[in-house]
Amino acid sequence: MRILLYNPDNGVTRNFMPHLWMFLLQALTPAGHEVLLIDGNAQPMDEAGIARFVREQRIGLVGIGAMTRMIAKAYRMADAVRAARVPVVMGGPHVTELADEALGRDGGPRHADAVALGEADETWPKIVEDAVRGELKDIYAPVDEAGKERKPSLRAYPAIPWDSIHLDQFNLVPKVATPLLKRLGGGWGTFRIVPVESGRGCPYGCEFCTVTGFFGDSIRFRTNESVVNELQLLKARARSEGGQIAVFFIDDNFAINVKRTKSLLRDIIAAGAQVHWVAQISANLLRDEELVDLIAASGGKWVFIGMESIDPANLADVKKGFNKPGEYAAVLERLAQRNVYAITSFIFGMDNDTPGVAERTLEQVRTWPPGLPIFGLLTPLPATPLYKRLEAAGRLTRPKHWQEFIPFAMAHSPLRMTIPEAHAEVNYGWTHAYSPYALAKAVDALEDKPLGYRINIFIARLCFRGIYFPMMGRLAWVKLIAQNRRTIFKLVKQAFGGGRGVLSRSPDSLRSYVEAIAPSTKR
């Protein structure tokens, strides 16, 4: 049987990496079946397109996974596939919490022939076998003999064949630029950010988060050996292609067990398995100097930190009081001293927020080492404690907001500002954090670093700006480049000029510059 695993686009802008679940299920599929993968963020497709694809490719089963913000698109695509008489199984956090919605048991239309609840490592092979026989059940859940949910161990993690998987749709190097970049060298024929997990689960239980509900509060880890082997496989592929690969560790809190994380990072270093990587780590765990040393030595370049707010009252309200805003600056300085920088996430519309919260937040951000601040709105996701609290208080304005996904739009009434005021705060945050002036200041803040670091922060800021201001057309990019022409000319002058210009340096300095902006696949 031919199987299609499909991930819908996120409704905002192109993702910068594929989703791991597709590759994991592909590796878990019983022998004798062919699995095709399409990520809508990298390979756009509409309802007519997916219906035509499943017919032409003679697909016998389609698996669709989606988070809440993607679910409306996922349902439309599932409807189109089922209309083409191909069965659909759906899974992911949203479907797990609202299975009746996907199965049409809540009074709405049916979108899926079957749903997979929770983690599908155990149930996926059974789903495939039942589909072959034409005997799909409505619900598949990983439960033990007593009917209790069973979380899969990660000790015997399936080997994902990164050396042979077709990854062309995830190459971030534009086709038009590929010949030139190949001639320049440095292994830039391709560049992909690949998802890797080393563990699952989170004990924190933040009020707005779905992670603890989906993966549980008990942490499970892969063996260090399996993670190291996977990194070695990715490095080997990049070398063979003359390309670059970076890794995003998708663990919801990569350093949740600091002792174990240190052990893993030491093994990566000892094996020479370093690639440039990004991971999500709570600020409170980054107090550990040795951990930060190991992050830098093992290839860590960016750390995603869910700061959420600079107001301790807000953090206490959403059960994230372990975040200490007074420590943020020291944490970021500790990382920056080792040339590791932060993606800092903030949520506006919390109960203690008032108009002006964006500027108050930016006043703090401007005092920190340059990074990538991102801004969003507090969103009540189904079945979270936040959703239940707001529902009980009668504060939900769009109780099923996912049925008509609107990017950066609130679904409940804040306490101390209006919904339009909250929207204005998010807009203010993005506009002022990613203005030409702010980008120039971020570049200048790294004046004492090699040129590569300044280019890195500039390009990263341009790309992250696209989360809120989509840059999907050529005209938008031309306008953006024109707005930032002063900074671009300055960087070009430094690169090609004398003195501190990179092209006037010795070969060793040039190598340092390349390594600063490119993941190393040759260590």
TAGI-V889064 format. One line per field, one symbol per residue. phi: phi as a letter, one per 30 degrees, with the letter a starting at -180 (. if undefined). Layout:
BEGIN
phi = ???
END
This chain:
BEGIN
phi = .ccccbcdddicaddcadcdeddddddcdeejccccbbcddcbeacddddddddddchdcabcbcadedcddddddddddddddicdbccajeddddbedddciccjcddcbdabcdidceddeeddddddedibdddbbbdbdddideccddcdcdddddddbddcedcdddeedceedddddiiicdbbbccdbccabjaddiedcccddddcjccdcbddedddddddddddddeddcibbbcccddedaececddddddddddddddicdbdbbacbdeddcddddedededdcjdbbbdbddiacceddddecibdddcedceddddddddecicbccccbccjddcdbejddddddededdcedbbdbbbcdbddeidededdddddicdcbeceddbdbehbdbbdddcaddeddddddddeddddbdedddddddddcddceeedddedddddeddeddccecccddddddddddcdddddddddddcddiddddcddedddddddddcbddccd
END
